[in-house]
Amino acid sequence: MIASIADLLVPVVGFIRKEIWQRSVFQCVHSYRYATVFFTVGGPFLERSDLAETLIAFRCAFISGTYGILNSHFIFRFMILRNNHFVARYFFPYGLLSAIFLVVFHIAAWGVVADYTMHPSEESRKYAKKSFEHAFGGNIEDVNMKITIFSESSADDVFRSWLGAIIVTILASYSVTLYFTLGYKIMIGLNKTSTSLSPKTTQMQKRLFMALFVQTVIPICVSFLPCILVLFGSAFRIDFAGWVNWISSVAVSTFPVLDPMAIIFCLPALRQRLFKRFGLEVPLNSNNQVQSISRI
């Protein structure tokens, strides 16, 4: 969480002082007409190489990994309500391994698709060359980058760009659909079982679901929407100017900070523990107190 706060400060500082950004940033996004360029400057892979460009694709793919984590959360909560004994018996190790596989699948699928469909050709580099060098003052031929170009280029570049954009959008969209579908079923299940569960257990389940709901809204707002906006802005030649890329970088960087905070502030026991760190005493109501939070 501390490291993610540091990641958050980098684009914020860069938004305020562009020259600091150009000296310190390791990854950035640049848009020009029908093209969007994802590139790195500095770092251990400064020299242009196929490996470095592949690593850019998989770095972007970690966004998809967050969708896999949330998918696992929702599936787990749903199965807990439907068949608690089955989960208790088989979660270790099969359920845990399945969740890890789902996250790895999301990262691998996004990374492979991005690596192939966003591979920069000489023609695509020339397309963005003048704009890129005017904005950043560097030679685009020496930069490790990935690029999507939706028009005004070769048929192969345009086809690969649209193919990649559609596939990664499907990967993200199915996750968002799954969140709302299982979330609705979880709420229905909680309402049905509230009469057979103790008030404290029902309250705990609802608070855990609320935390999960907040954790879902956060990546949709700070990850899914900014990525779609940046990616398809150039597809329809919507000139957002550079500020959208700056804001999107800041928004995506907030996810690791806001995600654990959602759990802490939605669950009274964790919230009280945090306040105690700062010498604050916040009494818990007996109706809201959760004695044990073993699964989230």
N, C-alpha and C positions, 0 to 999 in steps of 0.2 A: 504493500500500500504506500509506503514511503517512497519507493522507487517510482510508482505511478504518479505521485504528486510531482516528483522531479520531471518526469516526462511531460506532465501537464504544463509546467512552467516554461519549458523550451519554446513551444509554439506561441505561448502568451507573450514572452519576451520578444520573440521574432515578429509578432504582430505589431508591437510597439516600436521596435527598432529593427528595420530591415537589414541593416549591415551586420548586426549581431546574429540575426538568423542565417545570413549567408556564410558566416564564419563557423557557426556551431551546429547547424542542423545536419542530420544524417539521412533524412528522407523527406521528400516534398512532392507536391503535385502541381503540375502546370497545365493549363488549358489553353488551347488555341483553335479557334474555329471548330472543326469537327474532330479534333484530337485531344486526348488527355494523356499526359506524360507522368509516369510515376518513376522517380529517380532518387539516387543517393549521391551524396558528396561526402568525402572524408570516410573515416572508419577503416577497418582492416582490409576491406575490399575496394580500395581506391582505384586500382588499375582495372580497366575494362576487361571483362571476361564473361564467358557463358555461365560459369558457376555463380558469379556475383549477381547476374541478372536472374538466375533461377532462385537465389536466396531472396531477392526482392519479391518475387511472386509468392514465396512461402511466408515471407513476413506479412504480406497483405492477407494471407490465408488464415492467420491467427484470429482475424475478425470472425471468420466462419467457425473457428473453434469455440467461441463464446456461445454461438447458437447451439452447438452440440451439447455443451454443458447445460444450458437451459432446457433443451429437449430431455436430457436425462433427468433433470429435476422434476419436470412435469410428469414424465412417465412414471417416475418413482412415487410421487405423491398420489397419482391416480391409482396405481396398483396397490398402494397401502390401503386405500379406501375400499377397493374391490376385493382384495384377498390378502389380508395382512399376514396370515399364517404362511402363505406361499412365499411372500417376500422375506419374512423372517427366516425361512428355511433355506432359501436359495440365493439370497442377495450376496452373501459371501461364499465363494468368490465370483459366482457366475454373473450376478447382476452388476457388480463392480467392474468386472472385466468387460461386460457388454457396454457399460457407460464409457469406459476408456476407449473401446473400439469405435463407438459412435463419434467421440470427439476427434480421434485420429482420422476417421473417415472424412469428416467435414474438412479438416485441415488439408488432408491429402488431395481430396477431390478439388477443392478450391485452388490449391497450389498448382496441381497438374494442369488444370484448365487455364489458369492465368498464365502459366509459364509458356504454354503452347500458343494460345490465342493472342497474347499480348507481346509476342516476341518482336522486337523492332527490326524492320527491314531497312535497307539503305534508303529506299524511297520514303518510308515513314519518317526516318530521321531528317531527311531533307525537307519534308513538309513542315515540321515544327522547328527547323533550325534557326531561322531568322528571328522568330518570336522568342524562342528559348534563350538565344544568346543576347537578345536585347534586354530580356528580363533579368538574367542572372550573370551575364558577362562571361560565361564559359563556353568552351567548344563542345557542342552536343555529341560530336564524334568520340569524345573521350569519356563520356558519362555512361555509367551502368544504369539502364532504364528499362521500363516496360511501357508500352504505348497502346492505346486503343484509338483507332482512326475510322470513323463511321462513313466517310464520304471523301471525295476529291483525292482518291488514291487508287492503287491497283485493286482489282476485283478480289484477289487473294487476301490482301490486308483488310479490306472492308468486310469480307465474309467472316474471317477469323475474329474480328472485333465484335461483330454482332452476335456470332455464335457464343463467344466467351461471356459477353454481357448478359445474354439471355440465360445461359446455364447458371452463372453465379447468382442471378436474380431469382431463379427458381429455387436454388439451394437456400437462399435467405427467406424467400416468401413461404416456402413450405414450413419452415420453422416457425414463422410468425403465425401462420394458420394453425399449426399444432398447438401453440401456446394458448390461443383463444378457444380452440375446440376442447382441449383437455381442461383448461381453466373453467369453462362453463360446466363440463361434466363433474369436475371436482366440487364446484359450488352446489350442484344438484345433489351430489352424493353426501355432502356435509349436511344439507337440509334434511335429507331422508334419514340419516343416522343420528341426528341430533337428539331424537327422542330416546334412543337406546344407549347413548353414551353419557357419561357423567358431564355435568356442566363445565368442569375444569378441563376435561379432555376435549370437549367441543370447542371451548374457547382457545385452547392451544392450537387445535387444527386450523381454526379460522385465522389466528394470528400468523401461523406459518404460511398459510396460503396468501395472506395479505403481503407478507414479506416477499413471497415468490412473485406475486403480481407486480409489485414495485420493481423487483429485479428484472421483470420482463419489459416493463415500460421503459426502463432506463436504456437498454441496448437498442430498442426500437427508435428512441428519440436521438440518442447520441452515437449510434453506430449504423443501423440499417438506413435511416433516412438520409444522413449526410453522405454515405457511400453511394446510394442511388442517385442523389442529387448531383454529386460530382461526376459520376460515371455517365449518366444519361443527359446531363446538361449539354455536353459537347455533341451527343448523338443528335439532338434536335437544335443544335447551334444556339443555345440559350447562353448568352454572354453574361455570366455572373460576376465577371472580373475576379481579381485575385482574392478579394475578401472572403468569398465563399470557401475557398480552399483553406485559408487561414482558420476560419471559424470551424470548418469540418475537422481540421487537425486537432484543434482544442477540444471539440466535442468528443471525438473518439478517445482522446487521452483521458477524459473524465471517467470513462467506464470503470476502470479498476479502482478508482477512488469511491465512486458512488455505489458500486455493487455491494461491498461489505457494510457500508453505512445504512443501506436499506434494511438489512437484517438487524443491525444494532438498534435502530430507532423504531422498528416495528415490533420488536419483542421487548417487553418491559424488563425482564431479568437481565438481558444484555445491556439495555439502555442504562439501568441502574449501575451496572458494573463499570460502564464507561464514565458515568458521572462521578463515581467514587474515585476514579483516577485523578480527577480535578478537585477533590475535596468537597463534592456536592452530595447531599443526601436527598434522594427522591424516594418517598415512601411508595410501596407497591400496594394496590388494593388487593384484597384477598380474592376478588372475582377475576382479577386480571393476571394474577401471579402464575407463572409457569415454573414448576419446580425442576423439570428436566427437559432439556432440548437436545435430544440425541440424534434426530434426523431432520435435515432441512432439504 
